[in-house]
Amino acid sequence: MLKFNCFEIVNLLDGEPIGDINVSINSLAPIEKAGKGDLSFYYDEKYVEFFNKSMASCIIISDTVTAEPGPNQLFIKVDKPYDRFVQLLKIIESGFPKPIAGIHPNAVIGSNCIISDSVTISANCIIGDNCRIGSNSILKPGVIMYDDNVIGENTIINSNVTLYNSVNIGNNCIIHAGAVIGSDGFGYIEDKTDGSYDKVPQLGNVVIEDYVEIGANSTIDCALIGSTTIRKGTKIDNLVHIAHNCEIGENTGIAAQAGVSGSVTSGKRNRFGGQVGIAGHLEIPDDVTILAQSGVSKSIPKSGIYFGSPIKEHLKAFKIEAVLRKLPELASDVNKLRIEINKLNEKNGD
């Protein structure tokens, strides 16, 4: 149930109301599903069909849109509808009741831990020895922390996250449910005589800097020695794997099911699409975008957009893909030419 009426939302977003300012709104909904009593937003012409027939009571739209609202409907014109809608979501979220600080009686706390009085530790959490947790951080039910972990301020660790030894998480981070941080890197020595494997001890840790978000069921392996490092502001989607000794640069975005092999060094502001695979010991510079399902087998020399497996600069890759789609027709044409040439040769007695 929304606690704001339309008049308040207009003021919060500094928008221009067009239509019935007194309509009632109760909930939020996407433009393709919104109906009476819903607040929605319209920001892209690809959704124009849904916008034109929408029965939403209130829609946040661009100030360039000339459409008129229907009866009992309100449009709120703003400069950037999507950004303004996100602004509204943040305002709504800020009003949600926060957990009461304290340690649940079912939680287990190890020895020599330093935990701020403003921390919330929920039921069935297990905190190992020598851990530190900064002010206003929240551990949801079932979080497991091994020994020597550090969690900064204002960080949220969701249910069933497991932190292995010596994980260091900064301020204002969000770790979503089921993530595993600091598990062993995939390191073995193969016996050439029988193909068996001897495990290499993984004695390093994971360092996650400030403002990082890690999606549900993602895994980040500890380093062999030293640290696997996720730099400030990076956002990692669900089901992503980051292997040992990687360094992921600031403000990088990694979409679901991507995998980064060991000892990869990635620069700032990179974007890895879903199911991207990156081989080990490679270097990727700043400002690289790798499109979905691409495979990276060599270091990337310069910034740009890349696609394919193995990757190529995206325009070249798209041209190759366009030609490949025409291969059946090209093969048929070549076969027809071959038949014609054989006929000519037979006619000329060759």
C-alpha positions in Angstrom: 0.0 0.0 0.0 1.6 3.3 -1.0 1.7 5.9 1.7 1.9 8.8 -0.8 -0.9 10.4 -2.7 -0.5 11.8 -6.2 -0.1 15.3 -5.0 2.8 14.3 -2.8 4.4 12.3 -5.6 4.2 15.3 -8.0 6.0 17.4 -5.4 8.6 14.7 -4.6 9.5 14.3 -8.2 9.2 18.0 -9.1 6.8 16.9 -11.9 4.0 18.6 -13.9 0.6 17.0 -13.3 -1.7 16.5 -16.3 -5.2 15.1 -15.6 -7.0 14.1 -12.4 -4.7 14.9 -9.4 -7.2 13.2 -7.0 -7.0 9.7 -8.4 -6.3 7.0 -5.8 -3.2 4.8 -6.1 -2.4 1.8 -4.0 0.5 0.0 -5.6 3.2 0.0 -8.3 3.1 -2.0 -11.5 4.9 -2.1 -14.9 3.2 -0.4 -17.8 2.2 -3.6 -19.5 0.4 -4.9 -16.4 -0.8 -1.7 -14.6 -4.5 -1.1 -14.0 -6.8 0.9 -11.9 -5.2 2.0 -8.6 -1.6 1.4 -9.9 1.2 3.8 -10.4 3.5 3.1 -13.4 6.0 4.8 -15.7 6.6 5.1 -19.4 10.1 5.9 -20.7 10.7 4.1 -24.0 8.8 4.1 -27.2 9.1 0.3 -27.5 6.4 0.2 -24.8 4.1 2.7 -26.6 1.5 0.0 -27.3 1.1 -0.7 -23.6 1.1 3.0 -22.8 -1.6 3.9 -25.3 -4.0 1.3 -23.8 -2.9 1.5 -20.2 -5.6 1.8 -17.5 -3.1 2.8 -14.8 -4.4 5.5 -12.6 -1.1 7.4 -12.6 1.8 7.2 -15.1 5.1 9.0 -14.9 6.0 10.1 -18.4 8.6 12.2 -20.3 7.9 15.9 -20.6 8.2 15.4 -24.4 5.2 13.1 -24.6 2.1 14.9 -26.0 -0.6 12.3 -25.1 -3.5 13.2 -22.9 -4.7 11.2 -19.9 -8.0 9.4 -20.0 -10.9 10.0 -17.5 -9.8 9.4 -13.8 -6.2 9.2 -14.9 -3.1 11.3 -14.1 0.1 11.8 -16.0 3.1 13.2 -14.2 5.6 14.8 -16.7 9.2 14.8 -15.7 12.6 15.1 -17.5 13.8 11.5 -17.1 10.9 9.1 -16.3 12.9 6.0 -15.4 15.4 8.0 -13.2 12.5 9.7 -11.5 10.7 6.4 -10.9 13.9 5.0 -9.3 14.0 8.1 -7.2 10.5 7.3 -6.0 11.4 3.7 -5.3 14.3 4.9 -3.1 12.0 7.2 -1.2 9.5 4.4 -0.6 12.3 2.0 0.4 13.6 4.5 2.9 10.3 4.3 4.7 10.4 0.6 5.3 10.8 -0.4 8.9 14.4 -1.5 9.6 15.2 -4.5 11.8 15.8 -3.7 15.5 19.5 -3.7 16.3 20.7 -6.6 18.5 21.8 -10.2 18.5 19.1 -12.9 18.3 19.3 -15.4 21.1 19.7 -18.3 18.6 22.8 -16.7 17.1 26.2 -18.1 17.9 29.0 -15.7 18.4 32.7 -16.8 18.7 35.4 -15.4 20.9 37.2 -12.0 20.5 34.5 -10.6 18.2 34.0 -6.8 17.9 30.4 -6.1 17.0 28.9 -2.6 16.9 25.8 -2.1 19.2 23.9 -0.9 16.1 24.4 -4.2 14.2 21.4 -6.6 13.6 22.3 -10.3 13.8 19.3 -12.5 13.0 18.3 -16.0 14.1 20.6 -19.0 13.4 23.6 -16.9 12.4 27.0 -18.4 13.3 29.9 -16.0 13.7 33.4 -17.4 14.1 36.2 -16.1 16.2 38.0 -12.8 15.8 35.3 -11.3 13.6 34.5 -7.6 13.3 31.1 -6.1 12.2 30.7 -2.3 11.7 27.8 -0.1 12.7 24.3 -0.5 11.2 25.2 -3.7 9.3 22.5 -6.4 9.1 22.9 -10.1 9.0 19.8 -11.9 7.9 18.9 -15.4 9.2 21.3 -18.2 8.6 24.5 -16.3 7.7 27.6 -18.3 8.4 30.9 -16.5 9.0 34.1 -18.4 9.6 37.0 -16.9 11.6 38.7 -13.6 11.1 36.0 -11.9 8.9 35.6 -8.2 8.7 32.3 -6.5 7.6 32.2 -2.7 7.3 29.3 -0.3 8.1 25.8 -0.3 6.6 26.4 -3.6 4.8 23.6 -6.2 4.4 24.4 -9.9 4.3 21.3 -11.9 3.3 20.2 -15.3 4.3 22.4 -18.4 3.9 25.5 -16.5 2.8 28.7 -18.2 3.7 31.9 -16.3 4.4 35.0 -18.4 4.6 38.1 -17.4 6.6 39.5 -13.9 6.5 36.9 -12.3 4.1 37.0 -8.6 4.2 33.8 -6.8 3.1 33.6 -3.0 3.0 31.0 -0.4 3.7 27.5 -0.1 2.1 27.7 -3.5 0.4 24.9 -6.0 -0.3 25.5 -9.7 -0.5 22.4 -11.6 -1.6 21.1 -15.0 -0.4 23.2 -18.1 -1.0 26.4 -16.4 -2.1 29.7 -18.1 -1.1 32.6 -15.8 -0.5 36.1 -17.2 0.0 35.7 -20.8 -1.0 38.8 -22.6 -2.3 40.2 -21.7 -5.6 40.3 -24.5 -8.2 44.0 -25.4 -7.8 45.5 -28.8 -8.4 48.7 -30.4 -9.6 48.1 -33.3 -11.9 50.1 -36.5 -11.6 51.1 -37.3 -15.2 51.5 -41.0 -14.5 47.9 -41.8 -13.5 46.0 -38.5 -14.0 45.2 -38.0 -10.3 45.2 -34.6 -8.6 47.1 -33.2 -5.6 45.2 -30.3 -4.1 47.1 -27.0 -3.8 46.4 -25.2 -0.5 44.5 -22.0 -1.0 45.7 -19.7 1.7 44.7 -16.2 0.5 41.5 -14.3 1.1 38.8 -12.2 -0.6 38.6 -8.4 -0.3 35.4 -6.7 -1.3 35.5 -2.9 -1.3 32.8 -0.4 -0.6 29.4 -0.2 -2.5 29.7 -3.6 -4.0 26.6 -5.8 -4.6 26.9 -9.5 -5.1 23.9 -11.5 -6.5 22.3 -14.6 -5.1 24.2 -17.9 -5.4 27.3 -16.2 -6.8 30.7 -17.5 -5.7 34.0 -15.7 -5.3 37.0 -17.9 -4.6 39.8 -17.0 -2.2 43.3 -16.4 -3.6 46.1 -19.0 -3.6 48.1 -16.4 -1.8 47.3 -12.7 -1.5 43.7 -11.6 -2.3 40.9 -12.0 -4.8 39.7 -8.4 -5.0 36.4 -6.8 -6.0 36.9 -3.1 -6.3 34.6 -0.3 -5.2 31.2 0.1 -6.8 31.2 -3.2 -8.7 27.8 -4.9 -9.3 27.7 -8.7 -9.7 24.5 -10.5 -10.8 23.2 -13.9 -9.7 25.1 -17.1 -10.5 28.4 -15.5 -11.3 31.7 -17.2 -10.6 34.9 -15.2 -9.9 37.9 -17.5 -9.5 41.0 -17.2 -7.3 43.4 -14.2 -7.5 41.2 -12.2 -9.8 41.0 -8.4 -9.6 37.8 -6.9 -10.8 38.1 -3.1 -11.4 35.9 -0.3 -10.0 32.3 0.1 -11.1 32.3 -3.0 -13.2 29.0 -4.8 -14.0 28.8 -8.6 -14.5 25.6 -10.2 -15.6 24.2 -13.6 -14.6 26.1 -16.9 -15.3 29.3 -15.2 -16.3 32.5 -16.9 -15.3 35.9 -15.4 -14.8 38.9 -17.8 -14.5 41.8 -17.4 -12.2 44.2 -14.5 -12.1 42.3 -12.3 -14.5 42.9 -8.5 -14.0 40.0 -6.4 -15.2 40.0 -2.6 -15.4 37.4 0.0 -14.4 33.9 0.4 -15.8 33.8 -2.9 -17.6 30.6 -4.6 -18.6 30.4 -8.4 -19.0 27.1 -9.8 -20.4 25.3 -12.9 -19.4 27.2 -16.2 -19.8 30.5 -14.5 -20.8 33.4 -16.8 -20.2 36.9 -15.4 -19.6 40.0 -17.7 -19.6 42.7 -17.4 -16.9 45.6 -15.1 -16.5 44.3 -12.4 -18.9 44.3 -8.7 -18.8 41.3 -6.5 -19.7 41.7 -2.7 -19.8 39.2 0.0 -18.7 35.9 0.6 -20.4 35.4 -2.8 -22.1 32.0 -4.2 -22.9 31.8 -7.9 -23.7 28.4 -8.9 -25.1 26.5 -12.0 -23.9 27.7 -15.5 -24.5 31.1 -14.3 -25.7 34.3 -16.2 -25.0 37.6 -14.4 -24.1 40.7 -16.5 -24.8 43.3 -13.8 -25.0 44.0 -10.5 -23.3 42.1 -7.5 -24.7 44.4 -4.8 -26.0 42.1 -1.7 -25.9 38.8 -0.4 -24.8 35.7 -1.1 -26.9 32.8 -3.4 -27.4 33.5 -7.1 -28.1 31.4 -10.1 -29.2 31.8 -13.7 -30.3 33.8 -16.8 -29.3 36.6 -16.1 -29.5 35.8 -12.4 -29.2 36.2 -9.8 -31.9 35.4 -6.1 -32.1 31.6 -6.2 -32.2 31.1 -4.6 -35.7 33.4 -7.1 -37.3 31.8 -10.0 -35.3 28.3 -8.9 -36.4 29.4 -8.8 -40.1 30.8 -12.3 -39.7 27.6 -13.5 -38.1 25.6 -11.9 -41.0 27.7 -13.8 -43.6 27.4 -17.1 -41.6 23.6 -16.9 -41.7 23.8 -16.7 -45.5 26.1 -19.7 -45.8 23.4 -22.2 -46.9 22.3 -19.9 -49.7 26.0 -19.2 -50.7 26.8 -22.9 -50.7 23.8 -23.5 -53.0 24.9 -20.8 -55.3 28.4 -22.2 -55.4 27.1 -25.6 -56.2 24.9 -24.2 -59.1 28.0 -22.4 -60.5 30.0 -25.6 -60.3 27.3 -27.5 -62.2 27.2 -24.7 -64.9 31.0 -24.8 -65.2 31.0 -28.5 -65.6 28.4 -28.2 -68.4 30.5 -25.6 -70.2 33.6 -27.8 -69.8 31.8 -30.8 -71.3 30.4 -28.7 -74.1 33.9 -27.4 -75.0 35.3 -30.9 -74.7 37.5 -30.2 -71.7 
